[in-house]
Amino acid sequence: MTKMDRHTAAASAALLAVIAAGATGATAGKDGSTSGPLRCEIRDTIEADAIRLEPLAYADKSASGTYTVSVSGGGASGFANIRQGGAFEAGPGNPASLGRMSLASDGAAYDVKLKVTAGGTSVSCVKQVPSAT
């Protein structure tokens, strides 16, 4: 292996490591951003004929910021397209509930996206919520 081949191989390995680390970070927020000073979660529960959604923001220290949440999808009862946002405050042991939604669960499926921003940091959570029927 020539000096140039070794340099190219080392650069390629470093690039692959960066890509792999980025892919790991991107998927960490699928159902909830589980590490870091600012985290998010999308809770879902199925009760009778409804899917209940509650987006949450967590912070390791007192923080105030903004959020946006979007829900799209539907089933036999129709289609939902919800977008909302606003301000929140969260701190250690005091997560911020960013609203509650109740949607029809009649064979429905919904895509839920949450973005939370505070102190110059943003985290996102994405979840697909199918119904139990």
N, C-alpha and C positions, 0 to 999 in steps of 0.2 A: 504494500500500500504506500503510495507516495504521500509526501507532506500535504499536498493539495487534497488528496482523497481523504486523509485523516481529518483535515480542517472541515471539509464538506460533510463528512459523517458526523463530526461533533456538532456542527451547526444544525444539521438535520435532527439529531437527537434532542438538542436543546429546544428546537421549534416544536417537536412532537410533545415534549414535556409541558411546554406552555399551552399548547392546544388541549392536552389532556387535563391540565389544571383548570383551564377555562371551562371545559365541558363539565367537569365535576362541580364547579361553582354555579354554573347555569342550571344544573338539575337539582341543586340543593334546595332551591326555592319552589319546587313543584307543588308540594302540599303545605309547606311552611318553611320559612327561613329560620333554620334551627341554631345558627351560631352568629356571633357578632353582637355589638352593642345595641343594634336595632334589628328587631325580628318581626315577622308577620305570620299569621295563621288564618286559614279559612276553615271555620268549624261548620260541619254540616250534620244534621240529624234528620231522620225521617220519622215523622209522627203522623199516623193515620194516613190521610190523603195529602199531606204537605211535606215539602222539603224546607227545612229551616236553615238559613245561612246566617253566620255571624262572623264578619271579618274582625280580626284583632291585631293590635300593635303592641309589642313588648319593647322595653328599653331597660338597659342595665343601670342607667342613671336618669334623673329627671330630664325629660325631653318634651318639647312641643314641636309640632310639625303639621304636615298636611298629608292627606291620603286621597286616592281615587280608587273606586271599585266599579267593576263592570260585570254584568251578568247577562249572558245571552243563551238562548236555547228554548226548548219547549217540548210539547207532546200533543196528545189528543185535544187538550183544552185550548191550545193556542201557543203563541210565541211570546217570549218575554225579552225585552231589550232594556236593561236598567243601567244607568250610569249615575253615580253620585260621588261626592267628595266633600272635603271640608277640613277643618282643623282638629287636632287631637292633642292630648297631653297624656303621657305615660311615664312610669318610673318603676323602680325595683318593687316587685310584688304588687304592682298596680297597673295591669295591662289596660289598654284603652279598647273598649268595645266601639267599633266604628259603624254600628247600626245592626239592625236585624231585619231579615227579609223572609217572607214565607211565600213559597211558590208551589204550584200544582205538581203532584208527583205521579200523575196518571201515565206512566210509561215515558216520562220526560227525562231529558238530559240537559244539563246546563254547563257552560264554560264560565268559570269565575276567575277574574283577574283582579289582583290587589297590588297597588303600589303605595308604599309608605316612604315619606321623606322627612328627615329631621337632622339638623346640625350638619347639613351638606352631604349627608349619606342617604342613599335610596336603596330599598330592598323591594323585591317583588315576589309574590306568590301566585301560582296558577294551579287551579284544581278543576277537574271535570267531575261533576256530580250527577251520577245516574240515579234514577228512582229505584225502589225495591220491587216494583211491579214490572 
